Amino acid sequence: MIGQKESDGCKMVLLLFLVLAATGRVTTKVDVYAFGIVLMELITGRKTIDNTLPEQMSHLVSWFRSRIIHNMENITEAIDETLNLEHESMESICVVAELAGHCTAPEPHQRPDMGHAVNVLVPLVDQWSPTTPTHSEKEQGCDIIYQDIYHMSISQILSGR
């Protein structure tokens, strides 16, 4: 039986193999491609390759790029149903989906640098504001230690303000 760490390692090796197979080279743009795949997985809740789906849907990147990126109106049918679909989060999901499409562009020179990807995501993180935990939630974990940062943006937390 494979443990969780070994399973995660196997997934990363498979992901790198898929990226290498799709691109033919290992460069920093391969990391960007892999990051795009991770973004697609987060948005859809799907695996990179799912042989339980019909062939035209089984390869996440091909399906996502053809069905979603070329027609963002289809994004709602692709979103993982466990995600919160409020207006603000829908806008953020569309930004992330568009970034995922750029990151998985077929040609490496068409993909952004990771710095650009970070710059696209930082404003979304700054908008994020987790809810304050209830008393019972605080009793269940370490939330008491972090209670003062729940109303801070990521940039404030990182800057130590």
C-alpha positions as CSV (number, residue, x, y, z in Angstrom):
1,M,0.0,0.0,0.0
2,I,1.4,3.4,-0.9
3,G,1.4,6.1,1.8
4,Q,0.1,9.7,1.2
5,K,3.6,11.1,0.7
6,E,4.5,8.4,-1.8
7,S,1.2,8.9,-3.6
8,D,1.7,12.7,-3.9
9,G,5.3,12.0,-5.2
10,C,3.9,9.7,-7.8
11,K,1.4,12.3,-8.9
12,M,4.1,14.9,-9.3
13,V,6.3,12.5,-11.4
14,L,3.3,11.7,-13.6
15,L,2.5,15.4,-14.0
16,L,6.1,16.1,-15.0
17,F,6.0,13.2,-17.4
18,L,2.8,14.5,-19.0
19,V,4.3,18.0,-19.3
20,L,7.5,16.6,-20.8
21,A,5.5,14.4,-23.2
22,A,3.4,17.5,-24.3
23,T,6.3,19.9,-24.6
24,G,9.4,17.8,-25.4
25,R,11.7,19.8,-23.1
26,V,12.3,20.6,-19.5
27,T,12.5,24.4,-19.0
28,T,11.1,27.0,-16.7
29,K,8.1,27.1,-19.1
30,V,7.5,23.4,-18.1
31,D,6.9,24.6,-14.6
32,V,4.5,27.2,-15.9
33,Y,2.6,24.5,-17.9
34,A,2.4,22.3,-14.8
35,F,1.1,25.2,-12.7
36,G,-1.6,25.8,-15.3
37,I,-2.6,22.1,-15.0
38,V,-2.8,22.5,-11.2
39,L,-5.0,25.6,-11.6
40,M,-7.3,23.6,-14.0
41,E,-7.5,20.8,-11.4
42,L,-8.4,23.3,-8.7
43,I,-11.1,25.0,-10.8
44,T,-12.7,21.7,-12.0
45,G,-12.0,19.3,-9.2
46,R,-11.0,16.8,-11.9
47,K,-7.9,14.7,-12.4
48,T,-5.4,15.5,-15.2
49,I,-6.3,12.3,-16.9
50,D,-9.5,10.6,-16.1
51,N,-10.2,7.4,-18.0
52,T,-13.7,7.1,-16.5
53,L,-14.8,10.0,-18.7
54,P,-15.5,9.9,-22.5
55,E,-12.4,10.2,-24.6
56,Q,-13.0,13.8,-25.6
57,M,-13.2,14.8,-21.9
58,S,-10.6,12.5,-20.4
59,H,-7.5,14.7,-20.9
60,L,-8.1,17.8,-18.7
61,V,-5.9,20.2,-20.5
62,S,-7.3,19.5,-24.0
63,W,-10.8,19.5,-22.8
64,F,-10.4,22.7,-20.7
65,R,-8.6,24.6,-23.5
66,S,-11.1,23.6,-26.2
67,R,-14.3,23.9,-24.1
68,I,-13.6,26.7,-21.7
69,I,-10.7,28.9,-22.8
70,H,-12.1,29.4,-26.3
71,N,-15.6,30.1,-24.8
72,M,-15.5,31.5,-21.2
73,E,-19.3,31.4,-21.1
74,N,-18.9,27.6,-20.5
75,I,-16.9,28.1,-17.3
76,T,-19.9,27.4,-15.0
77,E,-20.2,23.9,-16.4
78,A,-16.6,23.2,-15.6
79,I,-16.4,24.5,-12.0
80,D,-16.1,22.1,-9.2
81,E,-19.5,22.1,-7.5
82,T,-17.8,22.5,-4.0
83,L,-16.6,26.0,-4.9
84,N,-18.6,29.0,-3.8
85,L,-20.1,30.7,-6.9
86,E,-20.8,34.1,-5.6
87,H,-20.4,37.0,-8.1
88,E,-16.9,38.0,-6.7
89,S,-15.6,34.4,-6.6
90,M,-17.0,33.8,-10.2
91,E,-14.9,36.8,-11.4
92,S,-11.8,35.4,-9.6
93,I,-12.4,31.9,-11.1
94,C,-12.6,33.4,-14.6
95,V,-9.3,35.2,-14.0
96,V,-7.7,32.0,-12.8
97,A,-9.2,30.0,-15.7
98,E,-7.8,32.5,-18.2
99,L,-4.4,32.3,-16.5
100,A,-4.5,28.5,-16.6
101,G,-5.2,28.7,-20.4
102,H,-2.2,31.0,-20.9
103,C,0.0,28.7,-18.7
104,T,-0.9,25.7,-20.8
105,A,-0.4,27.3,-24.2
106,P,1.0,24.7,-26.6
107,E,4.2,26.6,-27.4
108,P,6.5,27.5,-24.5
109,H,7.2,31.0,-25.8
110,Q,3.4,31.6,-25.6
111,R,3.3,30.9,-21.8
112,P,3.9,33.7,-19.3
113,D,6.7,33.7,-16.8
114,M,5.9,32.6,-13.2
115,G,6.4,36.2,-12.1
116,H,3.5,37.2,-14.4
117,A,1.3,34.4,-13.0
118,V,2.0,35.6,-9.5
119,N,1.2,39.2,-10.5
120,V,-2.2,38.0,-11.8
121,L,-3.0,36.1,-8.7
122,V,-1.9,38.6,-6.0
123,P,-4.9,40.9,-6.5
124,L,-7.2,37.9,-6.0
125,V,-5.4,37.0,-2.8
126,D,-5.7,40.6,-1.6
127,Q,-9.5,40.4,-2.0
128,W,-9.7,37.2,0.0
129,S,-11.0,37.6,3.5
130,P,-11.6,34.5,5.5
131,T,-14.4,34.4,8.0
132,T,-13.6,34.7,11.7
133,P,-13.7,31.2,13.3
134,T,-16.4,30.4,15.8
135,H,-15.5,29.4,19.4
136,S,-15.9,25.7,18.6
137,E,-13.6,26.1,15.5
138,K,-11.0,27.8,17.7
139,E,-11.1,24.9,20.1
140,Q,-10.5,22.4,17.3
141,G,-7.2,23.9,16.1
142,C,-4.6,26.6,16.2
143,D,-6.9,29.4,15.1
144,I,-6.4,31.3,18.4
145,I,-2.8,31.8,17.5
146,Y,-3.7,33.4,14.2
147,Q,-6.9,35.2,15.1
148,D,-5.4,38.7,14.6
149,I,-4.6,38.0,11.0
150,Y,-8.0,36.9,9.8
151,H,-8.9,40.4,8.7
152,M,-5.5,41.2,7.0
153,S,-4.7,40.8,3.4
154,I,-1.9,38.4,2.3
155,S,0.4,41.4,1.5
156,Q,-0.2,42.8,5.0
157,I,0.6,39.4,6.6
158,L,3.8,39.0,4.5
159,S,4.9,42.6,5.2
160,G,4.4,42.1,9.0
161,R,2.0,45.0,9.4
